[in-house]
Amino acid sequence: MNAQNRSAGRIGSLTQLQWLAVALVVVTGVLHVYAGIVEGRIPVALAGVGYAGTLVLFFFDYRRRLLYLTGIPYTAVQFPLWIVAK
C-alpha cells in the first residue's frame, strides 16, 4: 500500500467528532488569519497559520495524542489573550 492510499484510509476513518473538530479548526484558523491581516496584527495571523499547520499534521496522522495534548491548551490560551488584547 503506498503513502497516498494509507493517507486516504486514515481520512476516511475519522469520526464525526473529529470532522467537527476539523471544521472548527478551519473556521478558527481562517478567522485568525483574516483578523490578523485586517487589524495588522501579525501574531494573530500567525496563530491562524498555526491552526493550519496542526491540521496538516493531523491529516498525516502525526502523533495525534500529542496534537490533542498541545492543541487544547493552545486554543484555551487564545481566549484570555484575545480579551487582554482588545
C-alpha positions in Angstrom: 0.0 0.0 0.0 1.5 3.3 -1.0 1.5 6.5 1.1 -1.4 8.1 -0.7 -3.7 5.1 -0.1 -2.7 5.0 3.6 -3.5 8.7 4.0 -6.8 8.3 2.2 -7.7 5.4 4.5 -6.9 7.4 7.6 -9.0 10.4 6.4 -11.9 8.1 5.7 -11.8 6.6 9.2 -12.3 9.9 11.0 -15.2 10.0 13.4 -17.9 12.6 13.3 -16.4 14.3 16.3 -13.1 14.5 14.6 -14.7 16.0 11.5 -16.5 18.6 13.7 -13.1 19.4 15.3 -11.5 19.8 11.8 -14.3 22.1 10.7 -13.9 24.2 13.9 -10.2 24.4 13.4 -10.6 25.6 9.8 -13.1 28.3 10.8 -10.9 29.4 13.7 -7.8 29.5 11.6 -9.4 31.4 8.8 -10.8 34.0 11.3 -7.4 34.4 12.9 -5.6 34.9 9.6 -8.3 37.4 8.4 -8.4 39.3 11.7 -4.6 39.4 11.8 -4.4 40.8 8.3 -7.3 43.3 8.7 -6.1 44.6 12.1 -2.4 44.4 11.1 -1.6 42.1 14.0 1.0 39.6 12.8 0.8 37.4 16.0 -2.9 36.9 15.4 -2.3 35.9 11.7 0.5 33.5 12.8 -1.9 31.9 15.3 -4.2 31.1 12.3 -1.2 29.7 10.4 -0.5 27.5 13.5 -4.0 26.1 13.2 -3.4 25.2 9.6 -0.1 23.6 10.4 -1.8 21.5 13.0 -4.4 20.3 10.5 -1.7 19.2 8.1 0.0 17.2 10.9 -3.4 15.8 11.9 -4.2 14.5 8.4 -0.8 13.0 8.1 -1.5 11.1 11.4 1.4 12.7 13.1 1.3 11.7 16.8 -2.4 12.7 17.2 -2.3 12.3 21.0 0.5 15.0 21.1 -1.6 17.2 18.9 -4.6 16.8 21.2 -2.5 17.5 24.3 -0.9 20.6 22.8 -3.9 21.8 20.8 -6.3 22.1 23.6 -4.1 24.4 25.8 -3.0 26.3 22.6 -6.7 27.1 21.9 -7.5 27.8 25.5 -4.8 30.4 25.7 -6.2 32.2 22.7 -9.3 33.3 24.7 -7.6 35.3 27.5 -5.0 36.7 25.1 -7.9 38.0 22.9 -9.6 39.6 25.9 -6.4 41.3 27.1 -5.5 42.4 23.5 -8.9 44.0 23.0 
